[in-house]
Amino acid sequence: MSRTELEHKDDEATIPFSDSLHFSDHPVPRRLTSSQKRANQWRRWSEDIIPRMIVPYLSYIEETLSLRHANVPGEHHSNDGECGTGCRTRSIKVACVLFDAFEEITIIACPCFPTPLQLLRRGLFPCAPMVPSLAVDLRVLEFVRLLFVRQSPNQTAWCDALETFLDGMRYKLTLKNSLRRRFSNAFHWYRVLTVLARDHISTLITDARKDGSHVDQPSEYLRSRCPLCFGGNDWRNEVRGSPSMPNIIVCIDACFTQKCSTNPRGATGSDPPNPTSSFFLPTADVNCNGRFCSKVSASRAEPDEDCYEEGMRVPVSVLNGYEKREKASTRFFTDTGLMALLCRHDRVLWVVNLTSAGEKQHYALALLDRLFKHLPAQMTIGLLYDIGCQLERSCRKWKFMDDNTLSRIVFAVAVFHAYGHQWPCQIVYHPRKREGFGLSDGEGCERLWSFLKPLIPSLRVSGFNQRLFVLDTQIRHLDSKSLQGFGHWLHRRWIHCQTKKNGALDSLHDLQVDEDMLRVEWKAQVDHQTKPAPRQSRNKAAEVITTVLALEKTLEAQEASIRELKMQLHSGRVPDIVEFNLQLADIRSRRVKTADTLRRRRAALGTEDKVNLQKMKKDIYLTVRLNALAVKTRIRDRLRQRKFELERLERSYRATINAEHKLHANTQQSIKRREPGILKLVSTYNGLCSQLQSLIRQRRAPPYAIMPHIIPRDGIFLLDVDDDIWQDVGLDDDTMAPPAWLSDDVVRNGIRLQLEVDQCVEEEARLMRERAVIQEWMLAEWGAIRGASNNAVTDAVMSFHLRSRADELVNICVVWKKKVQCIPCAWPVGESWGPSDEALLQAARDQAQSSFRDEVDAESVEGEEGDCEGDLEYGEIGDEELMDAIEDIALADEYRYDYSNELVDDTDDIDDHYMPSSPIKLSNKRRCI
């Protein structure tokens, strides 16, 4: 059979189905276009074939013991091709791709027993719903499915390798060059079938659990998403134990590397949706939310004076200081990125597809709106978002949410992105300063983006619904990994919390300061550093003169930055001319604004003020202090700019590996080049501080002048929230009777340590709550599986799959029970976890035996050449990759204790490597082959 005949053969059966999709006014039927044929075929797969294959597929898995004993493809079954109703039959030749062979079989098809069902009984999956020319072994498809969630999916390379492999064994493929398309079709619908089949079993378990006991509880969907957040029997137990903390903690973030390119041919069609459930919000809901936000957010005049807006704790002047940035081009990309809502255990709750050039707030509002629809009416959340301060301001200012919903949200800023906020914003919104967040970092989305990074090249040119389906598939894979790792996660977080808490308590004890006094001083510091600018001043003229002097210093610093950039351009040290032009345009724009403000301030000065200005310029102390403030401001800007270099890959990512490494290398070089300049500025600043100290000792400074803090060179690039770089102690005009939180180093260190202890106490309480919830969820899930098994006792197929699900749960329970035994429960739970002691003991033995074999294999190759250094697991980031650096920076404060002092309660841990931030990222032992 020729290739052309084979291609027509797959589409012939779709023509009778076309009347429901395509109507023609011509009396003679016209030949359908390729897109119409594909639409017909897609509909037949979704509505007819796949739903009919679910139970036969589950039956085949039971019959072959999970594909362990697969049927022979060419074996003829007793009722194949037999039809008792006298239907018209048809003989079809199908080429079969097996693991180690390629053969052709004949199928007798009829409407009563379609070809896909006959092929499924033989362990094959067809490439077309009616008259397939190719079928693939289920074991091959399952292997590829498992492979493609652990590495970047590349079906073209796989099919080319398969053809070459079969050709080497003298199997000649008559459908050469069309294997990829047919294999891709079979692979896609096989994945759809596996998802629906697993959902079918989950539905049986869920139905067995519905007994009315979960009234006024989180929805069944949320319960399935995260057992630690929503799996308890009663969420009010947490409120009774710690009413000040949010009931759950979630985070939101956007990623602009997961783009989808615009069709270069201008086509506007979209691939049909898949019949599987999705984590993505419907586009219509998101657009509706966007229209609502645009309608209510009409422009309003800003107040002339600095003040607090209603419900806010940060003044308007700070909130207005953030600039909007475009991160993707809508000209070249139809879909510009993703935004996800995750719980604190890195479990995806919902995802939104972005279509705008920037990070619009209506995307985050759509996610929150969906979350609250699944929560009880009184349940509260803690929200960690890069621009949480701006989102809260918009919600209060424009009434995006009703007052009741808004009162249930505690806003904060994610740890990694807090450095981009001004200090008054950090002191209110940083999760290490804000009450209720414990040690949660809010960077679960960043870890999700790093896991999804291998999908970027293939999804850049994917269809809309296909892109969502692949992302959904990857998220389901991450769910299975994180579920197994919850026990390890709780164990490590508990040890980390206890270690950090004990260290802070010891240091606090050495300071010998009163706790109540520290809390009073901390409140006074927050009130002072977040207050609006005063409306009137007794020394208004002196204040204006000081402002003019500061603007002059700022203008000089900006002009110096422009000269430095021009020198880089002349010397040819510009790795990316586009980024360079954006940076130069930005600094020039800020220089123009500063010069304009300076001109207006100078014009407003009277004759006497101009004389005083000249006198103050001759004041040595004031000049040195303003110089130091200008240098410190420039250091902060350079440090922020250095960290923002990490975002260059988001704007200039290329699909090819070579381009990625090249951009990564250029980014590293750019960052390294900035370090000597920053360190030089630090040295200059410390020198100015020494001059101020000398002037204070010589009494050439105003009374009560405070010595500014010297910036240590070590750790300058971490930008921790407690670093002195954020506060201008001794550099402002608050020099009269300075408070203890400003002038006393013991009090300042005591405040920091007391806040750290408070965070650890909050984290401890939340971990104890999660320890109780995880056992309650296991008990309920085990009971639901047992109930579903009792309901399906007469169904051998469903009983088999429910037993398999029970075995999975027992293996998870063994690890959970062992790892959380050192954590006390927040409320009485009982001793039972659900599975019997005999089942848990047998599962523990099986795991211990597997671990022992792994260790023997590892020892057998000790001393040999290191060919066991295999490729990194998908999801395990190498040291040379940029996202690993991002995670290290984001979690720096979690890692600041000696690993050698880590508490270990047992020595026979299985795969127990320290990673406290995510239940997904668990290092697995690599076996040498």
Long-range contacts (C-beta under 8 A, 24 or more apart in sequence): 1-93, 1-133, 1-174, 3-174, 3-175, 3-176, 3-177, 3-178, 6-133, 6-174, 6-175, 6-178, 7-178, 9-131, 9-133, 10-41, 10-127, 10-128, 10-131, 10-132, 10-133, 10-182, 11-37, 11-41, 11-128, 12-130, 12-131, 13-44, 13-128, 13-129, 13-130, 13-131, 14-40, 14-41, 14-44, 14-129, 14-130, 15-40, 17-43, 17-44, 35-269, 39-272, 41-128, 41-129, 42-271, 42-272, 43-272, 44-129, 44-130, 45-129, 45-189, 45-192, 46-272, 46-274, 46-275, 47-275, 48-129, 49-114, 49-116, 49-129, 49-189, 50-189, 50-192, 50-193, 50-196, 50-275, 51-196, 51-275, 52-114, 52-116, 52-117, 53-116, 53-117, 53-120, 53-193, 54-193, 54-196, 54-197, 54-200, 55-200, 55-797, 56-117, 56-120, 56-121, 57-120, 57-193, 57-197, 58-197, 58-200, 58-201, 58-797, 58-798, 58-801, 59-797, 60-120, 60-121, 60-123, 60-138, 61-800, 61-801, 62-796, 62-797, 62-800, 62-801, 64-123, 66-804, 67-123, 67-138, 67-139, 67-142, 70-123, 70-137, 70-138, 70-139, 71-121, 71-122, 71-123, 72-122, 73-98, 73-103, 73-105, 73-122, 73-123, 73-124, 73-135, 73-137, 74-103, 74-105, 74-122, 75-122, 77-118, 77-121, 77-122, 79-113, 80-107, 80-108, 80-113, 80-118, 80-121, 81-107, 81-108, 81-109, 81-110, 81-113, 81-118, 82-113, 83-110, 83-112, 83-113, 84-112, 85-112, 87-111, 87-112, 90-131, 92-131, 92-132, 93-133, 94-119, 94-124, 94-126, 94-132, 94-133, 94-134, 94-135, 95-133, 95-134, 95-135, 95-173, 95-174, 95-175, 96-124, 96-134, 96-135, 96-136, 96-137, 97-134, 97-135, 97-136, 97-137, 97-140, 97-162, 97-166, 97-179, 97-183, 98-137, 98-140, 99-137, 99-139, 99-140, 99-143, 100-169, 101-166, 101-169, 101-171, 102-166, 102-171, 102-173, 125-186, 125-189, 125-190, 125-193, 126-186, 127-182, 127-183, 127-185, 127-186, 128-182, 128-185, 133-175, 133-182, 134-175, 134-179, 134-182, 134-183, 134-186, 135-186, 136-183, 136-186, 136-187, 136-190, 138-190, 141-186, 141-187, 141-190, 142-194, 144-187, 145-187, 145-190, 145-191, 145-194, 149-473, 149-474, 149-477, 149-874, 150-477, 150-873, 150-874, 150-875, 151-454, 151-874, 152-454, 152-455, 152-457, 152-458, 152-874, 153-455, 153-458, 153-470, 154-458, 155-180, 155-183, 155-184, 155-187, 156-180, 158-183, 159-183, 159-184, 188-466, 188-469, 191-469, 191-473, 192-274, 192-275, 192-276, 192-469, 195-276, 195-277, 195-473, 195-476, 196-275, 196-276, 199-276, 199-277, 201-798, 201-801, 201-802, 201-805, 204-788, 204-791, 204-792, 204-798, 204-802, 205-781, 205-784, 205-785, 205-788, 205-802, 205-805, 206-784, 207-788, 208-784, 208-785, 208-787, 208-788, 208-791, 209-780, 209-781, 209-783, 209-784, 209-787, 216-376, 216-377, 217-376, 218-374, 218-375, 218-376, 218-379, 219-374, 219-375, 221-374, 222-349, 222-374, 222-375, 223-777, 225-343, 225-347, 225-348, 225-349, 226-343, 226-345, 226-347, 226-349, 227-483, 227-486, 227-773, 227-774, 227-777, 227-778, 227-781, 228-343, 228-345, 228-486, 228-490, 228-770, 228-773, 228-774, 228-777, 229-343, 229-344, 229-345, 229-347, 229-773, 231-773, 231-774, 231-776, 231-777, 231-780, 232-769, 232-772, 232-773, 232-776, 232-777, 233-776, 233-780, 235-376, 235-379, 237-769, 237-772, 237-826, 237-827, 238-769, 238-826, 241-765, 241-768, 241-769, 241-826, 241-827, 242-762, 242-765, 242-766, 242-769, 244-435, 244-436, 245-382, 245-435, 245-436, 245-438, 245-762, 245-765, 245-766, 246-380, 246-381, 246-382, 246-410, 246-436, 246-437, 247-379, 247-380, 247-381, 248-343, 248-344, 248-379, 248-380, 248-381, 248-382, 249-343, 249-344, 249-381, 249-382, 249-384, 249-437, 249-438, 249-440, 249-766, 250-341, 250-342, 250-343, 250-344, 250-349, 250-371, 250-381, 250-382, 250-383, 250-384, 251-341, 251-342, 251-343, 251-344, 251-383, 251-384, 251-385, 251-414, 251-440, 251-442, 251-443, 251-444, 251-445, 252-339, 252-340, 252-341, 252-342, 252-364, 252-367, 252-368, 252-383, 252-384, 252-385, 252-445, 253-339, 253-340, 253-385, 253-386, 253-414, 253-445, 253-446, 253-449, 254-327, 254-337, 254-338, 254-339, 254-354, 254-359, 254-363, 254-386, 255-337, 255-338, 255-339, 255-340, 255-445, 255-449, 255-452, 255-650, 256-327, 256-328, 256-336, 256-337, 256-354, 256-650, 256-651, 257-337, 257-449, 257-453, 257-456, 257-649, 257-650, 257-653, 258-335, 258-337, 258-338, 258-449, 258-452, 258-455, 258-456, 258-459, 258-471, 259-328, 259-333, 259-335, 259-336, 259-337, 259-460, 260-333, 260-334, 260-335, 260-459, 260-460, 260-461, 260-462, 260-464, 260-467, 261-332, 261-333, 261-334, 261-460, 261-461, 262-331, 262-332, 262-333, 262-334, 263-334, 270-463, 270-464, 270-465, 271-463, 271-464, 271-465, 271-466, 272-465, 273-465, 274-465, 274-468, 274-469, 276-469, 276-472, 277-472, 278-468, 278-469, 278-472, 279-348, 279-349, 279-350, 279-351, 279-471, 279-472, 279-475, 280-350, 280-351, 280-352, 280-353, 280-468, 280-471, 280-472, 281-350, 281-351, 281-352, 281-366, 281-367, 281-370, 283-353, 285-366, 285-370, 286-352, 286-353, 286-362, 286-363, 286-366, 289-362, 289-365, 289-366, 289-369, 290-360, 290-362, 290-363, 290-366, 292-362, 292-400, 293-360, 293-361, 293-362, 293-365, 293-398, 293-400, 294-362, 296-398, 296-399, 296-400, 297-394, 297-398, 300-397, 305-532, 305-533, 305-535, 306-532, 306-533, 307-532, 308-532, 309-393, 309-396, 309-397, 310-396, 310-397, 311-392, 311-396, 311-406, 312-392, 312-393, 312-396, 313-428, 313-530, 314-389, 314-424, 314-425, 314-428, 314-429, 314-530, 315-424, 315-530, 315-531, 315-532, 315-533, 316-532, 317-532, 317-533, 318-422, 318-424, 318-425, 318-530, 319-389, 319-390, 319-393, 319-425, 321-422, 322-387, 322-390, 322-421, 324-358, 325-358, 326-357, 326-358, 327-357, 327-358, 327-359, 327-650, 327-651, 328-354, 328-357, 328-358, 328-651, 329-357, 330-355, 330-356, 330-357, 334-464, 335-464, 335-467, 338-471, 339-363, 339-364, 339-367, 340-367, 340-445, 340-448, 341-367, 341-368, 341-370, 341-371, 342-444, 342-445, 342-448, 343-444, 344-440, 344-444, 345-444, 345-482, 345-486, 345-489, 345-919, 346-444, 346-447, 346-448, 346-478, 346-482, 346-918, 346-919, 346-920, 347-479, 347-482, 348-448, 348-475, 348-478, 348-479, 351-471, 351-475, 353-468, 359-386, 359-387, 361-390, 361-391, 361-394, 361-400, 364-391, 365-391, 365-395, 365-400, 365-401, 368-401, 368-409, 372-405, 372-408, 378-408, 379-408, 380-408, 380-409, 380-410, 381-408, 381-409, 381-410, 382-409, 382-410, 382-412, 382-436, 382-437, 382-440, 383-409, 383-410, 383-411, 383-412, 384-412, 384-413, 384-414, 384-431, 384-437, 384-440, 384-441, 384-442, 385-411, 385-412, 385-413, 385-414, 385-442, 386-413, 386-414, 386-417, 386-420, 387-413, 387-417, 388-412, 388-413, 388-414, 388-429, 389-413, 389-421, 389-425, 389-428, 389-429, 410-434, 410-436, 410-437, 412-437, 412-442, 413-442, 414-441, 414-442, 414-443, 414-890, 415-441, 415-442, 415-443, 415-890, 415-891, 415-893, 416-441, 416-442, 416-443, 416-446, 416-886, 416-889, 416-890, 418-721, 419-639, 419-640, 419-643, 419-719, 420-640, 420-643, 420-644, 423-529, 423-726, 423-727, 424-529, 424-530, 426-721, 426-726, 427-525, 427-526, 427-529, 427-530, 428-526, 428-530, 430-721, 432-721, 432-722, 432-755, 432-756, 432-759, 432-893, 433-721, 433-755, 435-758, 435-762, 436-762, 437-759, 437-762, 438-759, 438-760, 438-762, 438-763, 438-764, 438-765, 438-766, 439-493, 439-496, 439-497, 439-500, 439-759, 439-760, 439-762, 439-763, 439-894, 440-763, 441-890, 441-891, 441-894, 441-917, 443-887, 443-890, 443-891, 443-917, 444-918, 446-883, 446-886, 446-887, 446-890, 447-887, 447-917, 447-918, 447-920, 447-921, 448-478, 449-883, 450-875, 450-877, 450-883, 450-884, 450-886, 450-887, 451-478, 451-874, 451-875, 451-920, 453-883, 454-874, 456-653, 456-655, 457-655, 457-656, 460-655, 478-875, 478-920, 481-875, 481-919, 481-920, 481-922, 482-918, 482-919, 482-920, 483-812, 483-919, 484-812, 484-815, 484-922, 485-919, 485-920, 485-922, 486-774, 486-816, 486-919, 487-774, 487-812, 487-815, 487-816, 487-817, 487-818, 487-819, 487-820, 488-815, 488-819, 488-911, 488-912, 488-919, 488-922, 489-916, 489-918, 489-919, 490-767, 490-770, 490-771, 490-774, 490-819, 490-820, 490-823, 491-819, 491-820, 491-822, 491-823, 491-912, 492-914, 492-915, 492-916, 493-763, 493-767, 493-916, 494-764, 494-767, 494-820, 494-822, 494-823, 495-902, 495-903, 496-894, 496-897, 496-916, 497-760, 497-763, 497-764, 497-767, 498-760, 498-764, 498-903, 499-897, 499-901, 499-902, 499-903, 500-756, 500-760, 500-897, 501-756, 501-757, 501-760, 501-761, 501-764, 503-897, 504-753, 504-756, 504-757, 504-760, 505-757, 507-749, 507-753, 508-750, 508-753, 508-754, 508-757, 511-746, 511-749, 511-750, 511-753, 513-746, 513-747, 513-750, 515-754, 517-747, 518-747, 518-750, 518-751, 518-754, 519-754, 521-739, 521-740, 521-741, 521-747, 521-751, 522-741, 522-751, 522-754, 522-755, 524-739, 524-741, 525-739, 525-741, 525-742, 525-751, 528-734, 528-739, 529-727, 541-606, 541-608, 541-609, 541-612, 542-612, 543-733, 544-601, 544-604, 544-605, 544-609, 545-605, 545-609, 545-612, 545-613, 545-616, 546-616, 546-622, 546-626, 546-733, 547-601, 548-598, 548-601, 548-602, 548-605, 548-613, 549-613, 549-616, 549-617, 549-622, 549-626, 550-626, 550-629, 550-630, 551-594, 551-597, 551-598, 551-601, 552-598, 553-626, 553-627, 553-629, 553-630, 554-594, 554-630, 554-633, 555-591, 555-594, 555-595, 555-598, 556-630, 557-630, 557-631, 557-633, 557-634, 558-587, 558-590, 558-591, 558-594, 559-591, 561-587, 561-634, 562-587, 562-588, 562-591, 564-677, 573-673, 575-666, 575-667, 575-669, 575-670, 576-648, 576-652, 576-663, 576-666, 578-652, 579-648, 579-651, 579-652, 620-695, 620-700, 621-692, 621-695, 621-700, 621-701, 621-702, 621-705, 624-688, 624-691, 624-692, 624-695, 625-692, 625-730, 625-731, 627-688, 628-685, 628-688, 628-689, 628-692, 628-708, 628-731, 629-728, 629-731, 629-732, 631-681, 631-684, 631-685, 631-688, 632-685, 632-711, 632-725, 632-728, 632-731, 634-681, 635-678, 635-681, 635-682, 635-685, 635-711, 635-725, 636-725, 636-726, 638-674, 638-677, 638-678, 638-681, 639-678, 639-716, 639-717, 639-719, 639-725, 640-719, 641-674, 642-671, 642-674, 642-675, 642-678, 642-717, 643-719, 643-889, 645-670, 645-671, 645-674, 646-882, 646-885, 646-886, 649-882, 664-880, 664-881, 664-882, 667-882, 675-717, 678-716, 678-717, 679-713, 679-716, 682-711, 682-713, 682-716, 683-713, 685-711, 686-710, 686-711, 692-730, 702-735, 703-735, 703-736, 704-735, 704-736, 704-737, 704-738, 705-730, 705-735, 706-730, 706-735, 706-738, 706-742, 706-743, 718-889, 718-892, 720-892, 720-893, 721-893, 722-752, 765-826, 767-823, 768-823, 768-824, 768-825, 768-826, 769-826, 771-820, 771-823, 771-824, 771-825, 771-826, 772-825, 772-826, 772-827, 772-829, 774-816, 774-820, 775-820, 775-825, 775-829, 775-830, 775-833, 776-829, 778-809, 778-812, 778-813, 778-816, 778-833, 778-834, 779-832, 779-833, 779-834, 781-809, 781-834, 782-806, 782-809, 782-813, 782-833, 782-834, 782-835, 783-834, 785-809, 806-835, 807-843, 809-834, 809-835, 810-835, 810-839, 810-840, 810-843, 811-843, 811-846, 811-847, 813-840, 813-843, 814-840, 814-843, 814-844, 814-847, 815-847, 815-910, 818-844, 818-906, 821-905, 822-905, 847-910, 848-908, 848-910, 851-910, 854-925, 854-927, 857-927, 857-928, 858-925, 858-927, 858-928, 860-928, 861-928, 867-928, 868-926, 868-927, 868-928, 868-929, 869-926, 870-926, 873-924, 875-920, 875-921, 876-921, 876-923, 887-917, 891-917
